[in-house]
Structure formats: structure tokens, C-alpha cells
Amino acid sequence: MTAFAPVPSYYAASANPTPSRPHLSESIETQVCVIGAGYTGLSTALFLAEAGFKVVILEAATVGWGASGRNGGQMVNSYSRDLDVVARQTSADAARLLGQMAFEGGRIIRQRVKHYGIQCDLQDGAVFAALNPRQMKELEHQKKLWESHGYDQLELLDKQALQQQVNTERYIGGSMDHGSGHIHPLNLALGEAAAFESLGGVIYEHSAVVDIQQGQPAVVKTAQGVVKAEWVVVAGNAYLGKLLPQLASKSMPCGTQVLATEPLGEELARSLIPRNACIEDCNYLLDYYRLSADHRLIYGGGVVYGARDPVDIERLIRPKMLKTFPQLQNVKVDYTWTGNFLLTLSRLPQMGRIGSNVFYSQGCSGHGVTFTHVAGQSLALAIQGQTQQLDAFASLPHYPFPGGRLFQVPFSALGAWYYDLRDKLGI
Ligand SMILES: Cc1cc2nc3c(=O)[nH]c(=O)nc-3n(C[C@H](O)[C@H](O)[C@H](O)COP(=O)(O)OP(=O)(O)OC[C@H]3O[C@@H](n4cnc5c(N)ncnc54)[C@H](O)[C@@H]3O)c2cc1C
């Protein structure tokens, strides 16, 4: 597949109507130029448009083409590492603020869905499923931890209660986050783009940025156009490539794969996940799944380090699905696809600025639906001169990958092997 080519997926096939947008073919001026129309870029742009800023988004492909339009749709709270890890990495004040913001992303999404009437099949409820006693203990710890930050929506589930949520023998228990939920991810992105445009924002598609010249104004170039802007927001995440080498050296694109079954019919679908929550297990290399609005099972899992596209995704994911739901043995798979998220060494996100007026956020390490919306808020506030949130995120360490790009894949795969083994042994 060529870079930025269309990605056939269940989401693309069930996307709400959206206009095709022009590519940039002239020289323009704006206050803010956002690079990338995933959730990070769209969320930032929408916050800024709401605050009255003139904003242009440059997108290399189409709105939601990246991870934002292909993900599992699990709208879960907190970060890829939990708040106790965050607290060990920064000051007490920053940790407190990051603790509050860990539960903000879902609120932002819900507010937007309601305010702009975004049709994205939003459903309440997310289950974390434990496969062994160590994971159950971690969920008990998580409940106390989140409560210490004022969040009281977690409910622990024993095996029987868990089976009322997920009809499988695999888990020993789990927890239900009543404040989380799931969405049709591409339709959320398309809805946010439409909301942004309704406020006068402009999106150019098929307009990959090839160069950023820092300065006041910054000069952002595509193959056929130029944007001069007071501020630039870099939101290309795992698809940014080497546009900014200082961001590439401290992160690694990784692929994760998803399948969508044929429609199962309401009865069979509800027999699998009776209350329509989304589910993720507690393994390091986790399985994540949920039902679509038309009663398909959407099942994702696994990680390909270095983001090479696997040849046969169904062969990779179907056995995982059948391990959870053996009753789906004869069910057909209608769609498979892969997408890239951006891993950091700490698995914590990286946000900050380059010079005085180029801001970035990247690397939520696979846990980004809610975080990217928080990031949008933090970046938009920073551009308005309120840097408290951005500074708290920027205080988290941004480690380079050991060995640079050449060795980061084997190092990370080795780390994942170790954590995967621990999960398999339940230690
Ligand atoms: C298969 C999959 C499943 C996932 N499941 C979940 C889940 O269930 N829950 C969860 O919380 N997270 C999940 N994630 C992670 C989550 O989707 C991402 O963290 C999040 O969408 C990242 O959003 P983003 O806007 O930062 O990046 P993206 O959505 O990847 O957007 C970046 C955009 O920037 C554009 N771009 C890149 N370079 C340039 C350039 N030079 N010029 C112009 N545009 C450029 C790209 O074309 C792309 O559209 C999943 C990720 C994947 C891949």
C-alpha cells in the first residue's frame, strides 16, 4: 500500500457522509496551522475555533485516516501507564493536575457529541477483564488509586458479575468503569471536523507537510502550498515520519490489528456482551473488543513493533477472538485492518514545544481516544497563554529509544516478550 492510501475498514464502510476537501495549492496566512486531522489535531483545532482563533488544518490523507479513524473505539480513562507511575515521574503539583485530567477526555467527547449532535454510536460502560489473580489485585489497586483522585465510577466485578458483562470462561473477574464507554471512532473524527468547519475552520486534505521553518511567523510547506502561521501544532503522531527528527528519535510507530465479523444478529451479539460495554483485558499485549451498532463483534489485539503491515490479519486475530468466544467458530469475518499507534519508552505521552511557537503532542502508546482530547485542550490553552496543563505534561520525561531507530524494534519486542511471559505465567 502506498503511504496515505485509503484504508478499507468497517469504519470506512460505515462512515457518515463527509465532503471531500481541497488540497492546499496556494500561499495563505492564518493564526494557527495544525498538522494532522486525527483526534489530537481536530480536538486542538476545535477548542481554538471555539475560542475565536483562525485555524487551518493540513492533513496528508483525509480526516481520521490515521489511528483516530481505525481504532478499537474504546473510550477509556487515564493514560497507558496509570497515575501512580505518573506520580513517580513528576512533581506533586503536576501529578495532581495530571490526575484530574486523566478523567477529562471522556467528558470532552461526551460534551462535543451532545453539543454538535455527532452521530458516533456513543455507548456507556467499559470493562477491564482480569485473567489471573495478579491482574485482579492490580484492578483493586486501580480503584483505590482513581478514588484518591476523586473518581468514583469504578466497580469491581467477581467472576459471576463479570460474566453478566462478558459471556466467556476466560476471566476470573474484572472491573466496570461506568464513566467510560465506546464510539464509532471515524464518525467521531468526522463529526469533530464538521463542528470545526461550522465555526469557520478550514481543512486541506491530501496536503502532507514536507517542511516547517521555525520563526515568527512559522512557515509550513506542502508540495504545492505554504501556510504562514503565528503558531503551529504538530499532531501527526505515528504517521509523522521524520518530519521532525527530534520527535522521531524518542518514539516508535507500532501496528495493531482489528477485525469486524459479519453482523451477528441482535440475539447472538447480546449473548456475548449482554450490556454492550467495551472490554479490554489486563495483559500487556491486550485484546480489546466490543459490539458495533449493527451487531458485529469488533475484535483487536496484538502489536507489531516497527509498524510493518502483517500479511494475514485474520490469521493473527481470529484465534484470539475464538479463545474468548469459541461459540463464534463458524462466524465469517467481513473486514480486517491495521493501524499505527506511537509507543514511547515510558509509555507515557509526550507533549511540549519546539522553540516558542511550535507545539506538539504524541505517543499516547495505544491509549489515546480520551488522552488526545485532553491534549487538544492543553495545547489550545497553551496557545491562549495558559500553559499549566501543557507544562504538567511536558514535565514527564521524554526518553530517547535506546539504540536509536536501528535497535528500538528488537529492544521493545524483548520488553514486550518479558511482559507477555509474565501475563502468561500470571506473575
Ligand atoms: C488499530 C488501533 C486500535 C486502537 N484502539 C484504541 C482504543 O480502542 N482506545 C484508545 O484509547 N486508543 C486506541 N488506539 C490509539 C488511538 O487511536 C490513538 O492514540 C489516537 O487516535 C491518536 O490520535 P492522533 O490524532 O494523535 O493521531 P492519528 O489519528 O494517527 O492522526 C495523525 C494524522 O496526522 C496526519 N499526518 C501525519 N504526518 C503528516 C504530515 N506530514 N502532514 C500532514 N498530515 C500528517 C496523518 O495522515 C493522520 O491522519 C488504537 C490505535 C490503533 C492504530
The ligand as an SDF file (V2000), in Angstrom:
LIG
                    3D

 53 58  0  0  0  0  0  0  0  0999 V2000
   -5.8140   -0.2510   15.4200 C   0  0  0  0  0  0  0  0  0  0  0  0
   -5.7740    0.6790   16.6020 C   0  0  0  0  0  0  0  0  0  0  0  0
   -6.6150    0.4600   17.6730 C   0  0  0  0  0  0  0  0  0  0  0  0
   -6.6170    1.3470   18.7530 C   0  0  0  0  0  0  0  0  0  0  0  0
   -7.5660    1.2010   19.7220 N   0  0  0  0  0  0  0  0  0  0  0  0
   -7.6820    2.1370   20.6820 C   0  0  0  0  0  0  0  0  0  0  0  0
   -8.7610    2.0870   21.5920 C   0  0  0  0  0  0  0  0  0  0  0  0
   -9.6490    1.2330   21.4840 O   0  0  0  0  0  0  0  0  0  0  0  0
   -8.8090    3.0220   22.5810 N   0  0  0  0  0  0  0  0  0  0  0  0
   -7.8520    4.0050   22.6860 C   0  0  0  0  0  0  0  0  0  0  0  0
   -7.9250    4.8110   23.6140 O   0  0  0  0  0  0  0  0  0  0  0  0
   -6.8590    4.1100   21.7890 N   0  0  0  0  0  0  0  0  0  0  0  0
   -6.7590    3.2300   20.7830 C   0  0  0  0  0  0  0  0  0  0  0  0
   -5.7860    3.3620   19.8470 N   0  0  0  0  0  0  0  0  0  0  0  0
   -4.9130    4.5370   19.8940 C   0  0  0  0  0  0  0  0  0  0  0  0
   -5.6200    5.8000   19.3730 C   0  0  0  0  0  0  0  0  0  0  0  0
   -6.3810    5.5030   18.2380 O   0  0  0  0  0  0  0  0  0  0  0  0
   -4.5720    6.8560   19.0490 C   0  0  0  0  0  0  0  0  0  0  0  0
   -3.7970    7.0750   20.2040 O   0  0  0  0  0  0  0  0  0  0  0  0
   -5.1730    8.1930   18.6140 C   0  0  0  0  0  0  0  0  0  0  0  0
   -6.1640    8.0390   17.6560 O   0  0  0  0  0  0  0  0  0  0  0  0
   -4.0600    9.0990   18.0980 C   0  0  0  0  0  0  0  0  0  0  0  0
   -4.6460   10.2370   17.5320 O   0  0  0  0  0  0  0  0  0  0  0  0
   -3.7320   11.2980   16.8010 P   0  0  0  0  0  0  0  0  0  0  0  0
   -4.6030   12.3770   16.3020 O   0  0  0  0  0  0  0  0  0  0  0  0
   -2.6340   11.7230   17.7220 O   0  0  0  0  0  0  0  0  0  0  0  0
   -3.0450   10.5040   15.6080 O   0  0  0  0  0  0  0  0  0  0  0  0
   -3.7130    9.9470   14.2630 P   0  0  0  0  0  0  0  0  0  0  0  0
   -5.1330    9.6640   14.4330 O   0  0  0  0  0  0  0  0  0  0  0  0
   -2.8420    8.8700   13.7570 O   0  0  0  0  0  0  0  0  0  0  0  0
   -3.6660   11.2020   13.2960 O   0  0  0  0  0  0  0  0  0  0  0  0
   -2.4720   11.7220   12.7740 C   0  0  0  0  0  0  0  0  0  0  0  0
   -2.8090   12.3440   11.4220 C   0  0  0  0  0  0  0  0  0  0  0  0
   -1.7010   13.1420   11.0170 O   0  0  0  0  0  0  0  0  0  0  0  0
   -1.5810   13.0120    9.6190 C   0  0  0  0  0  0  0  0  0  0  0  0
   -0.2070   13.3560    9.2570 N   0  0  0  0  0  0  0  0  0  0  0  0
    0.9240   12.7020    9.6000 C   0  0  0  0  0  0  0  0  0  0  0  0
    2.0000   13.3240    9.0680 N   0  0  0  0  0  0  0  0  0  0  0  0
    1.5220   14.4020    8.3870 C   0  0  0  0  0  0  0  0  0  0  0  0
    2.1330   15.4050    7.6260 C   0  0  0  0  0  0  0  0  0  0  0  0
    3.4590   15.4560    7.4160 N   0  0  0  0  0  0  0  0  0  0  0  0
    1.3610   16.3690    7.0620 N   0  0  0  0  0  0  0  0  0  0  0  0
    0.0060   16.3470    7.2510 C   0  0  0  0  0  0  0  0  0  0  0  0
   -0.6180   15.3890    7.9550 N   0  0  0  0  0  0  0  0  0  0  0  0
    0.1230   14.4180    8.5260 C   0  0  0  0  0  0  0  0  0  0  0  0
   -1.9390   11.5580    9.3370 C   0  0  0  0  0  0  0  0  0  0  0  0
   -2.3260   11.3790    7.9960 O   0  0  0  0  0  0  0  0  0  0  0  0
   -3.0400   11.3020   10.3360 C   0  0  0  0  0  0  0  0  0  0  0  0
   -4.3270   11.4990    9.7700 O   0  0  0  0  0  0  0  0  0  0  0  0
   -5.7140    2.4610   18.7770 C   0  0  0  0  0  0  0  0  0  0  0  0
   -4.8330    2.6600   17.7120 C   0  0  0  0  0  0  0  0  0  0  0  0
   -4.8560    1.7890   16.6280 C   0  0  0  0  0  0  0  0  0  0  0  0
   -3.9160    2.0240   15.4850 C   0  0  0  0  0  0  0  0  0  0  0  0
  1  2  1  0
  2  3  1  0
  2 52  2  0
  3  4  2  0
  4  5  1  0
  4 50  1  0
  5  6  2  0
  6  7  1  0
  6 13  1  0
  7  8  2  0
  7  9  1  0
  9 10  1  0
 10 11  2  0
 10 12  1  0
 12 13  2  0
 13 14  1  0
 14 15  1  0
 14 50  1  0
 15 16  1  0
 16 17  1  0
 16 18  1  0
 18 19  1  0
 18 20  1  0
 20 21  1  0
 20 22  1  0
 22 23  1  0
 23 24  1  0
 24 25  2  0
 24 26  1  0
 24 27  1  0
 27 28  1  0
 28 29  2  0
 28 30  1  0
 28 31  1  0
 31 32  1  0
 32 33  1  0
 33 34  1  0
 33 48  1  0
 34 35  1  0
 35 36  1  0
 35 46  1  0
 36 37  1  0
 36 45  1  0
 37 38  2  0
 38 39  1  0
 39 40  1  0
 39 45  2  0
 40 41  1  0
 40 42  2  0
 42 43  1  0
 43 44  2  0
 44 45  1  0
 46 47  1  0
 46 48  1  0
 48 49  1  0
 50 51  2  0
 51 52  1  0
 52 53  1  0
M  END
$$$$
